[in-house]
Amino acid sequence: MRSGNPVLKANTFIQRHTAIDNGTMTITGTVNKTALGLLLLMTTAIFTWNMAPNDPRVGGLMMVGIFGGLIAAMITVFKQHLAPYTTPIYALLEGLALGGISRFFETLYPGIVNQAIFLTFGTLAALLFAYRSGLIKPTENFKLGIAAATGGIFFVYIISFILGLFGVQIPLIHSNSNFGILFSFGVVVIAALNLVLDFDFIEEGAEIGAPKYMEWFGAFGLLVT
């Protein structure tokens, strides 16, 4: 089984399913820990979001979130047994980064953040229901297509962010035009489909009896997505 998420590699659970631990990984446990991680993320994201756009602390907190989150992520990837401690830290730091970045884009393109939030939760709920009910079957070709689309979107946003630092904007994709709305919808769908792949991958980890701390690692992988 392969996931489009580089954190959840093919051998993530296979390497550790024989480890001695207090209990084994479950889907319910992973979902609960993911929900807690999202709550922590939203708390710090709202904190930075509510700061005035010209508050100099926003940029500093955003940088702390980006680089601190990167360090926490690297520790989690290479020391998976520490995931129960590093995943909540990563969630808090990611929230600082996302809150600052969201405020930055909201200043440039008013209304885009609310648009993205509503599209994200609506599409995510529909696709996760489709996965759990068996309407979506993540085949190998499906996974390759999602991985390719994700890479393309990532490249576009990196270029957009870099150009934005120099006052250059990529036309249409961040606007409230019909094209901008369609582009945002496409991005949300691809992101949600990545979550479907992650849940499929985590389900296999639960089936082979991965140790309990891998629930936190699975939650970390979903937060990365």
C-alpha positions in Angstrom: 0.0 0.0 0.0 1.3 3.4 -0.9 0.3 6.9 0.2 0.7 10.2 -1.6 2.0 11.6 1.7 5.8 11.4 2.0 5.5 11.1 5.8 3.4 7.9 5.5 5.9 5.8 3.5 5.2 2.3 2.3 7.3 0.7 5.1 6.1 3.0 8.0 4.0 0.5 9.7 5.6 -2.7 8.4 8.8 -1.8 10.2 7.1 -1.5 13.5 4.0 -3.7 13.7 6.0 -6.3 15.8 7.1 -3.7 18.4 6.0 -4.2 22.0 3.7 -1.4 23.1 0.8 -0.8 25.4 -1.9 -1.5 22.9 -2.2 -1.4 19.1 -3.1 1.3 16.6 -6.8 1.8 15.8 -8.7 3.9 13.2 -10.8 5.5 16.0 -7.7 6.4 18.0 -6.0 8.0 15.0 -9.1 10.0 14.2 -9.4 11.2 17.8 -5.8 12.3 17.9 -6.1 14.0 14.5 -9.1 16.0 15.9 -7.0 17.0 18.9 -4.2 18.1 16.6 -6.6 20.1 14.5 -8.0 21.8 17.6 -4.4 22.8 18.7 -3.7 24.0 15.2 -6.8 26.1 15.0 -6.1 27.7 18.4 -2.7 29.2 17.4 -3.9 29.9 13.9 -6.8 32.0 15.3 -4.3 33.8 17.6 -2.1 35.0 14.7 -5.1 35.6 12.5 -6.7 38.0 15.0 -3.6 40.2 15.1 -3.7 43.4 13.1 -2.3 43.0 9.6 0.4 45.6 10.3 1.5 44.0 13.7 5.2 43.2 13.3 4.7 40.2 15.6 2.7 38.4 12.9 5.8 37.9 10.6 7.9 36.8 13.5 5.4 34.2 14.8 4.9 33.0 11.2 8.6 32.4 10.9 8.7 30.6 14.3 5.9 28.4 13.1 7.5 27.6 9.8 11.0 26.8 11.0 9.9 25.4 14.4 7.3 23.2 12.6 10.0 22.0 10.2 12.2 20.9 13.2 9.3 19.2 15.0 8.4 17.4 11.7 11.9 16.1 11.2 12.1 14.8 14.7 8.7 13.1 14.3 9.7 11.5 11.0 13.0 10.1 12.3 11.9 9.4 15.9 8.4 8.0 15.4 8.1 6.8 19.0 8.2 10.5 20.1 5.1 11.3 18.0 2.8 11.6 21.1 5.0 14.5 22.2 6.1 16.1 18.9 2.8 15.9 17.1 1.0 18.4 19.4 4.0 20.7 19.3 4.0 20.5 15.5 0.2 21.3 15.4 0.7 24.4 17.5 3.6 25.6 15.4 1.8 24.8 12.1 -1.1 26.9 13.4 1.2 29.9 13.9 2.4 29.6 10.4 -1.0 29.0 8.8 -2.6 31.9 10.7 0.2 34.3 9.5 0.1 33.1 5.9 -3.6 33.2 5.8 -3.6 36.8 7.1 -1.0 37.7 4.4 -3.1 36.3 1.6 -6.3 37.8 3.0 -4.7 41.2 2.9 -3.8 40.7 -0.7 -7.0 39.0 -1.8 -9.9 39.8 0.5 -12.4 37.0 1.0 -10.1 34.2 -0.3 -9.5 32.6 3.2 -13.2 32.2 4.0 -13.8 30.8 0.5 -11.0 28.2 1.0 -12.2 27.2 4.5 -15.8 26.5 3.4 -14.7 24.6 0.3 -12.2 22.6 2.3 -14.6 21.3 5.0 -17.4 20.7 2.6 -15.3 18.8 0.1 -13.5 16.9 2.8 -16.7 15.7 4.5 -18.1 14.5 1.2 -15.0 12.6 0.1 -14.3 11.0 3.4 -17.9 9.8 3.5 -17.4 8.4 0.0 -14.2 6.6 1.1 -15.8 5.0 4.2 -18.9 3.9 2.2 -16.7 2.3 -0.5 -17.7 4.7 -3.3 -14.0 5.7 -3.8 -11.4 2.9 -4.2 -7.8 4.3 -4.2 -6.2 2.2 -7.0 -2.5 2.6 -8.0 -3.4 4.8 -11.0 -5.6 6.9 -8.8 -2.7 7.4 -6.3 -0.2 8.3 -9.1 -2.6 10.8 -10.5 -3.2 12.5 -7.1 0.6 12.6 -6.4 1.2 14.3 -9.8 -1.6 16.8 -9.3 -0.3 17.5 -5.7 3.2 18.2 -7.0 1.9 20.6 -9.6 -0.2 22.6 -7.2 2.7 22.7 -4.7 5.0 24.1 -7.4 2.4 26.8 -8.4 1.9 28.0 -4.8 5.7 28.1 -4.1 6.2 30.2 -7.2 3.3 32.4 -6.2 4.6 32.9 -2.7 8.1 33.8 -3.9 6.8 36.2 -6.5 4.5 37.7 -3.9 7.5 38.7 -1.8 8.7 40.9 -4.8 5.2 42.3 -5.4 4.5 40.1 -8.4 1.2 38.3 -8.6 0.1 35.3 -10.7 -3.1 36.5 -12.3 -6.5 34.8 -11.8 -5.6 32.0 -9.4 -6.0 34.1 -6.2 -8.8 36.3 -7.5 -12.6 36.1 -6.8 -13.2 35.5 -10.5 -14.8 32.4 -11.9 -11.4 31.0 -12.8 -10.1 31.7 -9.3 -13.0 30.0 -7.7 -12.6 26.9 -10.0 -8.9 26.8 -9.3 -9.5 26.9 -5.5 -12.1 24.2 -5.8 -9.7 22.0 -7.7 -7.0 22.5 -5.0 -9.4 21.6 -2.3 -10.5 18.4 -4.1 -6.9 17.3 -4.6 -6.1 18.0 -0.9 -9.1 16.1 0.2 -8.2 13.1 -2.1 -4.8 13.1 -0.4 -6.5 12.7 2.9 -8.5 9.7 1.4 -5.2 8.1 0.5 -3.8 8.7 4.0 -6.8 7.2 5.7 -6.5 4.1 3.4 -2.9 3.8 4.4 -3.5 4.3 8.1 -6.3 1.6 7.9 -3.7 -0.9 6.8 -1.5 0.1 9.8 -4.4 -0.6 12.1 -5.0 -4.0 10.4 -1.4 -5.2 10.9 -1.4 -4.1 14.6 1.0 -1.2 14.6 2.0 0.1 18.1 -0.3 2.6 19.9 2.0 5.6 19.4 1.6 5.2 15.7 -1.8 6.7 16.1 -0.1 10.0 16.9 2.3 9.5 13.9 -0.8 8.8 11.7 -2.3 12.0 13.0 0.9 13.9 12.2 0.8 12.6 8.7 -2.7 13.8 8.2 -1.8 17.3 9.6 1.1 17.4 7.1 -1.4 16.7 4.3 
